[in-house]
Amino acid sequence: MTLLGHNRRRMSGAECMADLLAGYGVTHVFMVPAVLRRTFAEMERRTTIKRIHTHGEKSAAYMADGYARATGKPGICMAQVIGALNLAAGLRDAYLAHSPVIAFTGGRDPATKFRKVYQEVDDVPAFEPVTKFNATVDDVARFPDMARQAFRAAVSGTPGPVHLQFRGNEGQVDAEEAEMEPLVEELFARVPPFRPEPEPAHVRAALACLQQAERPVIVAGGGVRASRAAPELVALAEALKIPVATSLNGKDSIPGTHPLSVGVVGTYSRESANRVVQEADLICFVGTETGGMTTHFWAVPKIGTPAVQIDINAEALGRNYPLQAAVLGDAKVTLARMRELADTGAEARASAAARRKAWVERAQKICQEWREKYAPLLTSDAVPIRPERMCAELSKHVPDNAIVVVDTGHAGMWMGGMYDLTSPNQSYLRSAGHLGWAFPAGLGAKCGAPERPVVTFTGDAGFWYHIGEVETAVRWRMNAVTVVNNNSSGNQSKRGFDRVYGGKQTEQALELWTYTKVNFAKIAEDMGAIGIRVEKASDFAPALNRALAADRPVIIDVVTDVDALAPVAVS
Ligand SMILES: Cc1ncc(C[n+]2csc(CCOP(=O)(O)OP(=O)(O)O)c2C)c(N)n1
């Protein structure tokens, strides 16, 4: 860490902020002008930061979120006062997913507050429920310490969004000058800044529970990714012979092809994972909030199932499941300590692992039953195409180092349940609940990791939300591949409307969840992207390969079956 005080000089807020952002390693900012205009000019003069001008504040926030999840570095998004709440709306997914996004907005000026000045309301309270730290910057001399606090809060502990509101509807305080030092704390430039060591006694207690259990299962969450703990998680599972289920947010903790992987557990899940977790006699939660989605609203596992939990946030420990052992610590370090400790008791480990041979075989049999049950759909040649087949094609053809970005709704169900990561080098980022998140988030992920292929999977319902960002992708050569599961509807809603219409919907009810038939490949081409329409399942792999080799963003429009409904969770 550089020492404070050696480099103070008179400078503008704009100069200082440009230097601060560059110092923290920020490569892109996502925004709709006009906000911090002078800062943008200084970015051009003093840094190589790319200023990505989007078609809406919500997509700017989603791009920043995708950037943050792909890199672990805070993603930066901005809006002037009138766009502030659009930006706040976009922070909600980052908040739910614990993604370090920093939002800058323009704000009220004391000279004009309460005088019905153009476009103004008090925006600050709206950021409260979707941020870890929500503050105002009224004096230019505060730029350095507030920027540092923003980065510190975003990446520390359980990461999450931060909002800073700068004085002036466009943040004009950045034009003022003060004696400042653009000091950067590199420690807080990415997640995780610290790796807190667990208490050895707590590690021993948790390991003892795992060793004594006959049928343990690990449930790994997004905290495993945040901590980059997947290698330690898999090593522990292999050493102790424990099957691994994941949350949706933790899907890339273990490849789906690993012999101990049983799939995503919970609501948008794979049947095998829910069955294995239901049969377990001990659950080891790692880096998961044990929230509604991951536990199918606390039915899988049932409350009362013996559990141990590892988390970096003490408040998460035992929130939903009473614990036999709680371990506070960084996931990577804690899992490594458990493994080391297990190694010292190699005999006990060997006997426990031998005792669990039947349990591992049972879990693998359950997985095999799932594969056999869904094989006809995963390999289906049906026209219109079955979404399950698309997931299987993606499992087969997504490159080894790809980032896969997935929307919610049906996209989340299809990919969560039917898609398999095949390599520990792949990443899986998913919407925490907002339809329309994935397409802009995939573009942001590509900005953060330009050397990695990015493949986004979204329904047409999700794609419509931010379709204008195809133009942004073309303008900035964000060469992500976006696969649109195009059934001309939001057909996840079909079951719900069937229910309220007593089993059979009226003709007119279709207006509640269907759209006009549109060819997104054509629209994409018109905006300067490459558009490929796929109507036969066998054409999908060649289309994906062409898309991955392209030097432009690609939209693959896949015509799928409006009657295809994802299986509901078993409990
Ligand atoms: C911002 C937001 N609004 C509404 C919803 C509720 N929602 C979930 S799925 C869905 C319809 C889309 O269905 P889906 O089957 O996922 O779309 P498709 O794959 O058919 O395009 C809606 C409106 C949501 N998740 N997020």
The ligand as an ORCA input file, in Angstrom:
! r2SCAN-3c Opt
* xyz 1 1
  C     -37.762     -7.599    -13.871
  C     -38.655     -8.815    -13.877
  N     -39.956     -8.671    -14.121
  C     -40.768     -9.756    -14.114
  C     -40.262    -10.997    -13.850
  C     -41.194    -12.180    -13.765
  N     -40.958    -13.120    -14.837
  C     -40.227    -14.222    -14.675
  S     -40.189    -15.165    -16.014
  C     -41.225    -14.111    -16.851
  C     -41.666    -14.379    -18.240
  C     -40.566    -14.776    -19.071
  O     -40.632    -16.095    -19.196
  P     -39.519    -17.010    -19.868
  O     -40.210    -18.255    -20.138
  O     -38.318    -16.979    -19.045
  O     -39.181    -16.269    -21.206
  P     -38.830    -16.995    -22.549
  O     -37.745    -17.972    -22.226
  O     -40.079    -17.666    -22.992
  O     -38.421    -15.858    -23.385
  C     -41.552    -13.036    -16.073
  C     -42.415    -11.919    -16.521
  C     -38.888    -11.086    -13.564
  N     -38.291    -12.227    -13.238
  N     -38.105     -9.988    -13.616
*
